[in-house]
Amino acid sequence: MRGSCVWSWRAGLGGVLVALLPACSPVLDWRDVPVADGMVLQFPCRPERVERTVALAGRSVPARMLSCDAGGLGWSITLFDIGEPALLPAALRHLRSQLAQHLRADEVEGRPPRQAGLTPQDEAWRMRLVGRDAAGQPVHAEVLIAARGLQALQIVALTRSDPVSRGSDRAAEFIDSLRPVR
């Protein structure tokens, strides 16, 4: 009799564990995604792709965005085909100022980017922005604005919650994952 009680207890526990398995699926499912010629970025979710022509630094340029939402953050990279090396500095400055203006945010931390595979540009910048959205809710963003060849890249991990300590490490991990394909 005792043996059947143990078996029933184990079977019941097994049923509970099986029922909990879907709840244990990871919120962030990191994967390498090709983003620029010879570069990959680790996304924590399957990104959707949108392409259009946008105004950037007084010109119309083709833009391609990959983005998704997971773990309470929005994750994106947008690539802008600039076409002329002389226009890259102005395009990078424009992206930096427009993003801060759009998020109604101030730069609270910034430094030159350190990722391998980027084209050196004085206007390239890695920064943290803090602001408020149109509804007055806190907005925090980890951002990289850089160049790869004749493309400007804008990588953003955005959270609209407070506090953001949990998302800040994940956002940095996302941006730091940009690297050349091996």
C-alpha positions, -999 to 999 in steps of 0.1 A, spaced: 0 0 0 28 24 9 44 19 -25 12 30 -43 10 61 -22 45 71 -31 37 64 -68 5 86 -66 25 114 -49 52 113 -76 26 111 -104 8 141 -89 40 161 -86 49 152 -122 15 164 -134 21 197 -116 56 201 -131 43 194 -166 15 220 -160 41 246 -150 64 241 -179 48 267 -202 51 292 -173 89 286 -172 95 295 -209 120 323 -211 107 359 -214 139 367 -233 148 342 -260 182 356 -273 191 349 -309 217 362 -334 201 383 -361 220 396 -392 215 434 -392 241 450 -414 266 438 -439 287 414 -419 272 423 -385 249 405 -361 230 417 -331 214 395 -304 177 401 -301 158 388 -271 127 382 -293 119 376 -330 121 410 -346 97 423 -372 111 441 -402 99 474 -417 114 493 -446 107 528 -458 123 560 -470 128 587 -443 140 623 -441 174 624 -424 197 654 -422 178 671 -451 178 641 -474 155 612 -481 173 579 -474 162 543 -473 158 529 -438 153 494 -425 141 487 -389 141 455 -370 122 456 -337 103 436 -311 90 439 -275 99 415 -247 106 416 -210 91 450 -206 114 466 -231 113 476 -268 143 465 -288 152 479 -322 179 487 -347 174 510 -376 199 512 -405 199 542 -427 217 540 -461 235 574 -463 253 568 -496 280 594 -492 308 594 -466 308 632 -462 271 630 -450 276 605 -422 286 630 -395 255 651 -400 233 620 -402 247 607 -368 242 642 -352 207 643 -366 198 609 -353 211 617 -318 192 650 -315 160 637 -330 158 606 -307 163 628 -276 137 652 -288 112 624 -297 116 609 -263 116 643 -246 148 630 -229 181 642 -216 214 624 -220 225 612 -185 255 592 -196 275 590 -228 307 578 -244 322 568 -277 312 533 -288 336 504 -284 321 477 -306 343 460 -332 334 464 -368 320 500 -367 334 527 -390 352 553 -368 332 585 -366 336 614 -342 298 617 -341 292 581 -331 279 578 -295 267 553 -269 243 570 -244 216 566 -218 185 588 -222 160 596 -195 128 614 -202 90 612 -202 65 601 -229 35 622 -241 15 608 -211 41 619 -186 53 583 -179 91 577 -174 111 567 -205 146 552 -203 167 543 -233 201 527 -239 212 539 -273 240 534 -298 243 557 -328 272 547 -351 283 540 -386 291 508 -405 305 517 -440 279 541 -455 252 531 -431 241 549 -400 229 526 -372 206 535 -344 202 508 -318 177 514 -290 165 494 -259 136 513 -245 116 509 -213 86 529 -202 86 518 -166 101 530 -134 124 517 -119 145 504 -148 174 488 -129 163 453 -141 160 465 -177 192 485 -178 215 454 -177 195 437 -204 196 469 -225 234 471 -222 237 434 -231 216 440 -262 237 469 -274 270 452 -265 260 421 -285 265 440 -319 295 424 -335 311 413 -368 301 378 -381 328 353 -373 
